[in-house]
């Protein structure tokens, strides 16, 4: 008799899927412990040639991370499956060693240590996503990976603050100790990912073939689909700028709002964000049609962009409390950001039936996104604008939200026009 129990694989993820989800989550959490833990410190009693020291540290690391994204356009898109696991361990291991250097080097050299810390870490996401992309349940797998963007970034900072408050650990050694705590889990996760099953025939038929892309193939993609891709990149760049600024200075936001003595807020306020965002993002796995799934991602992004503009206006008027603003603002920023990782780029490749990989799309967009992030932080530092951290974030929300809404609408029209033109050519062939 055929098994129709609700406990059959029809209703629950297969063992291999669960292993991939857990492995991806732990792997990127381990990387975040090496990349984000230094943000738990405020470094208030020092400067760097007259500049705010923490801002210098953030810019230094993001510069390395940004450069890593540019390198990743080639290395990640061309990486073969046999080299992924070793590359992951080497990249994160080097980043951890640079945190030790950050702890022991003189103050004037610490920014250089964080530059070198960020230099390898920008390629980790692409390597982890390579295990997940092009599967019939990629949205579900990518949602688990994307959970780290929201939950883990707050969690590792909470661990860092906890080490300093409860154990008297200094601000400079704290990042290395936090990374060290998570490193064994990271190694286990790499092993889990490396033992994952290969893509099935059904995966390939639903999501297209995924293979390394050389320079000629990358240029061919841009020549054929560059206009629509360009619109997506503009939205992604703006999301990266605002999300990164919110993430990098979360401790300062809470301190400015009078809640610096409650480090648990950094994690607790991100939990509802993570749950809601990941539920909506993972829902995309139920949409088999690639065009409908892509449109679903763009429509939700438009709603979020409008939402953050309206919500920030309410916050400025005192209608919304700081905690609710941070929570709902997190949803409005993280949902479209994660939709790009879980669904939009994945379904864009599948919709086009292009024989390539998502890594090229991610790393082109990421490289430009972190370039913009550095630019905004430099502007904040050198423009001498008399605005607070919170007000600056609010201004970013409103400006970026308006631009992203317009570009999303234009991108949908461009893709619709392109599809109609291709259909007409096919009918006349």
C-alpha positions in Angstrom: 0.0 0.0 0.0 1.3 3.5 -0.9 2.4 5.5 2.1 0.3 8.6 2.4 1.3 9.5 6.0 2.0 13.1 6.8 5.4 11.9 7.9 6.4 10.9 4.4 9.1 12.7 2.5 6.4 14.5 0.6 5.7 16.7 3.6 9.1 16.8 5.3 12.6 17.6 3.9 14.8 14.7 3.0 17.8 13.9 5.2 20.2 15.3 2.6 18.2 18.5 2.5 18.3 18.9 6.3 22.0 18.2 6.2 22.5 20.9 3.6 20.3 23.4 5.5 22.1 22.9 8.9 25.5 22.8 7.2 25.0 26.0 5.4 23.6 27.8 8.5 26.5 26.7 10.7 29.1 27.4 8.1 28.1 31.0 7.5 27.6 31.5 11.2 31.2 30.4 11.8 32.3 32.9 9.1 30.2 35.7 10.7 31.9 35.0 14.1 35.2 35.8 12.4 33.9 38.7 10.4 31.3 40.5 12.6 32.4 39.9 16.2 34.6 43.0 16.4 31.5 45.1 15.9 30.5 44.3 19.5 33.1 46.8 20.7 32.7 50.6 20.5 36.3 51.6 20.8 35.3 55.0 22.2 38.6 56.3 23.7 40.7 56.4 20.6 40.9 57.8 17.1 42.8 57.3 13.9 44.3 60.6 12.6 41.3 62.4 14.0 38.7 59.9 12.6 36.3 57.8 14.6 38.2 54.6 15.3 35.4 52.2 14.9 34.4 53.7 11.6 38.0 53.3 10.4 37.9 49.7 11.5 34.6 49.0 9.7 35.9 50.8 6.5 39.2 48.8 6.6 37.4 45.5 6.9 34.8 46.3 4.3 37.5 47.4 1.9 39.1 44.0 2.2 35.7 42.4 1.9 34.8 44.5 -1.1 38.1 43.6 -2.8 37.4 39.9 -2.1 34.0 40.3 -4.0 35.8 41.6 -7.1 38.3 38.7 -6.9 35.3 36.4 -6.4 33.7 37.4 -9.7 36.4 35.3 -11.3 37.4 32.8 -8.6 34.0 31.8 -7.3 32.4 31.6 -10.8 35.2 29.4 -12.0 35.6 27.3 -8.8 35.3 23.5 -9.3 33.4 21.4 -6.7 36.6 19.5 -5.6 38.3 22.6 -4.3 35.4 24.1 -2.3 35.8 22.5 1.1 39.6 23.2 1.3 39.1 26.7 0.1 36.5 27.4 2.8 38.7 26.2 5.6 41.7 28.2 4.4 39.7 31.4 3.9 38.0 31.4 7.3 41.2 30.1 9.0 43.2 33.0 7.7 40.5 35.5 8.7 40.6 34.1 12.3 44.4 34.5 12.4 44.0 38.1 11.4 41.8 38.6 14.4 44.6 37.4 16.6 46.9 39.9 14.8 44.2 42.6 15.5 44.5 41.7 19.2 48.3 42.0 19.5 49.3 44.7 17.0 49.7 48.3 18.1 46.6 50.5 17.7 47.9 52.2 14.5 48.2 48.8 12.8 44.9 47.3 13.9 42.9 48.6 10.8 45.4 46.8 8.5 44.7 43.6 10.4 41.0 44.0 9.8 41.6 44.7 6.1 43.4 41.4 5.8 40.7 39.8 7.9 38.0 40.9 5.4 40.1 40.0 2.3 39.4 36.3 2.2 35.9 36.3 3.8 34.0 37.8 0.9 34.3 34.6 -1.1 32.8 32.4 1.5 29.2 33.0 0.6 29.6 32.1 -3.0 31.4 28.8 -2.1 28.7 27.9 0.4 25.9 28.8 -2.1 27.6 26.6 -4.7 26.4 23.6 -2.7 22.8 24.8 -2.7 22.1 26.5 -6.0 20.2 24.9 -8.9 18.1 22.5 -6.8 14.3 22.1 -6.8 14.4 23.2 -3.2 17.1 25.9 -3.4 14.8 28.5 -1.8 14.4 26.4 1.3 18.2 25.7 1.5 19.1 29.3 0.8 16.6 30.5 3.5 18.6 28.5 6.0 21.8 30.1 4.8 20.2 33.5 4.8 19.1 33.1 8.4 22.7 33.9 9.3 22.3 37.4 7.8 19.7 38.2 10.4 20.1 36.0 13.4 23.7 35.1 13.5 25.0 38.6 13.0 23.2 39.6 16.1 24.1 36.4 18.0 27.9 36.7 17.5 27.8 40.3 18.7 25.8 39.3 21.7 28.4 36.6 22.5 31.1 39.3 22.1 29.3 41.7 24.4 28.7 38.9 26.9 32.5 38.0 26.9 33.3 41.6 27.7 30.6 42.3 30.3 30.6 38.9 32.2 34.2 37.8 31.8 36.1 41.1 31.6 37.5 40.3 28.1 39.1 43.3 26.4 37.7 44.8 23.2 40.6 43.8 21.1 41.0 40.1 22.1 37.2 39.6 22.1 36.8 39.2 18.3 39.4 36.4 18.2 37.9 34.6 21.2 34.4 34.8 19.7 35.6 33.5 16.4 37.5 30.7 18.2 34.4 29.6 20.0 32.5 29.1 16.7 35.4 27.6 14.7 34.9 23.9 15.6 31.2 24.2 14.5 32.4 25.8 11.3 34.8 22.8 10.6 31.9 20.3 11.2 29.7 22.3 8.9 32.2 22.2 6.0 32.3 18.4 6.4 28.5 18.3 6.2 28.4 20.3 3.1 31.2 18.4 1.3 29.3 15.1 1.9 26.0 16.5 0.4 24.4 14.7 -2.6 24.9 15.9 -6.1 22.1 17.6 -8.0 19.5 15.2 -9.5 18.2 15.1 -13.1 15.0 16.7 -11.8 17.0 19.6 -10.3 18.7 20.2 -13.7 15.4 20.0 -15.7 13.7 22.5 -13.3 16.6 25.0 -12.7 18.9 24.6 -15.7 22.5 23.3 -15.8 25.0 25.0 -13.4 28.6 25.1 -14.4 31.7 27.2 -14.0 31.8 30.4 -16.2 34.9 31.6 -18.0 35.4 35.2 -19.0 33.8 34.7 -22.5 30.7 33.2 -20.9 30.4 36.1 -18.4 30.6 38.7 -21.2 28.1 36.7 -23.2 25.7 36.9 -20.3 26.1 40.6 -19.9 25.7 41.2 -23.6 22.4 39.3 -23.7 20.9 40.2 -20.4 22.9 43.1 -19.1 20.1 45.7 -19.1 17.7 43.7 -16.8 20.6 42.5 -14.7 21.7 46.1 -14.3 18.4 47.0 -12.8 18.6 44.2 -10.3 22.1 45.2 -9.4 21.0 48.8 -8.7 18.4 47.5 -6.2 20.8 45.1 -4.7 23.5 47.7 -4.3 21.2 50.0 -2.4 19.9 47.2 -0.2 23.5 46.3 0.6 24.4 49.9 1.5 21.5 50.4 3.9 21.5 46.9 5.4 25.3 47.0 5.9 25.1 50.4 7.6 22.4 49.1 9.9 24.3 46.0 10.7 27.7 47.6 11.3 26.5 50.2 13.7 23.7 48.3 15.5 25.5 48.8 18.9 25.7 52.5 18.3 22.0 52.7 17.3 20.9 51.0 20.6 23.3 53.1 22.6 21.9 56.3 21.0 18.4 55.1 21.8 19.4 54.7 25.5 19.5 50.9 25.6 23.2 50.2 25.6 22.8 48.2 28.9 20.6 45.6 27.1 22.9 43.6 24.7 20.3 40.9 24.4 18.2 43.4 22.3 20.7 43.0 19.5 19.6 39.4 19.1 16.0 39.4 20.4 14.9 42.1 18.0 16.3 40.2 15.1 14.5 36.9 15.9 11.1 38.0 14.7 12.8 39.6 11.7 14.4 36.3 10.9 11.3 34.2 11.3 9.0 36.4 9.2 11.6 37.0 6.4 12.6 33.4 6.1 9.0 32.1 6.0 8.2 34.5 3.1 11.5 33.8 1.3 11.2 30.0 1.7 7.6 30.1 0.3 9.2 30.6 -3.1 10.1 26.9 -3.2 6.3 26.2 -3.7 6.2 28.2 -6.9 7.4 25.9 -9.6 7.1 28.4 -12.5 10.3 30.4 -12.7 8.7 33.6 -14.0 6.0 33.6 -11.4 8.6 33.0 -8.7 10.8 35.8 -10.0 7.8 38.2 -10.1 6.9 37.2 -6.6 10.3 38.2 -5.4 10.2 41.6 -7.1 6.6 42.4 -5.9 7.6 41.7 -2.3 10.6 43.9 -2.7 8.5 46.8 -4.0 6.2 46.4 -0.9 9.2 46.4 1.4 10.8 49.5 -0.3 7.6 51.5 0.1 7.2 50.1 3.6 10.6 51.3 4.9 9.9 54.8 3.5 6.5 55.1 5.2 7.6 53.5 8.5 10.6 55.8 8.8 8.4 58.8 8.3 6.1 57.5 11.2 9.2 56.9 13.4 10.4 60.5 12.7 6.9 61.7 13.8 7.1 59.7 17.0 4.2 57.4 16.1 6.4 54.3 16.1 8.6 53.3 19.0 12.4 52.7 18.5 12.1 48.9 19.1 9.2 48.5 16.6 11.1 50.7 14.1 14.2 48.5 14.3 12.2 45.3 14.0 9.9 46.4 11.1 12.8 48.2 9.4 14.8 45.0 9.6 12.0 43.1 7.9 11.8 45.8 5.2 15.5 45.7 4.5 16.3 42.0 5.0 13.3 40.5 3.1 14.3 41.9 -0.4 18.0 41.4 0.4 17.4 37.7 1.3 15.0 37.3 -1.7 17.9 38.2 -3.9 19.9 35.4 -2.3 17.1 32.9 -2.1 15.1 33.5 -5.1 15.5 36.4 -7.4 19.0 35.7 -8.9 18.4 31.9 -8.7 15.1 32.1 -10.7 16.6 34.7 -13.0 19.2 32.2 -14.2 16.6 29.4 -14.4 14.2 31.7 -16.3 16.8 32.5 -18.9 17.9 28.8 -19.1 21.5 30.2 -19.1 24.2 27.6 -18.7 26.2 29.3 -15.9 26.0 29.8 -12.1 24.5 32.3 -9.7 28.0 33.0 -8.2 28.8 35.4 -11.1 25.6 37.4 -10.5 26.1 37.6 -6.8 29.7 38.7 -6.9 29.2 41.3 -9.5 26.4 42.8 -7.5 28.2 42.3 -4.1 31.4 43.9 -5.3 29.5 47.0 -6.4 27.3 46.9 -3.2 30.2 46.9 -0.8 31.9 49.7 -2.9 28.8 51.7 -2.2 28.8 50.8 1.4 32.4 52.0 1.8 31.4 55.2 0.0 28.5 55.9 2.3 30.7 55.4 5.4 33.4 57.7 4.1 30.7 60.3 3.4 29.3 59.9 6.9 32.8 60.3 8.4 34.2 63.2 6.3 31.1 65.3 5.3 30.9 66.7 8.8 27.1 66.4 8.7 25.6 67.1 12.2 23.3 64.0 12.1 23.1 61.2 14.6 23.6 57.5 13.7 19.8 56.9 13.9 18.9 60.0 11.8 21.5 59.0 9.1 20.0 55.5 8.9 16.5 57.1 8.6 17.7 59.3 5.7 19.3 56.3 4.0 16.0 54.3 4.3 13.9 57.0 2.7 16.2 57.9 -0.1 17.1 54.3 -1.0 13.5 53.1 -0.6 12.2 55.6 -3.2 14.9 54.8 -5.7 14.5 51.0 -5.3 10.8 51.2 -5.8 11.2 53.0 -9.1 14.0 50.7 -10.4 12.0 47.5 -9.4 9.1 48.7 -11.5 11.3 49.6 -14.5 13.1 46.2 -14.2 9.8 44.3 -14.4 8.8 46.2 -17.5 12.2 45.6 -19.2 12.0 41.9 -18.5 8.4 41.7 -19.8 9.4 43.6 -23.0 12.4 41.4 -23.5 10.4 38.2 -23.1 7.7 39.5 -25.5 10.4 40.3 -28.1 12.0 36.9 -27.8 8.6 35.2 -28.2 7.9 37.2 -31.4 11.3 36.2 -32.8 10.6 32.6 -32.0 7.2 32.7 -33.8 8.7 34.3 -36.9 11.7 31.8 -37.0 
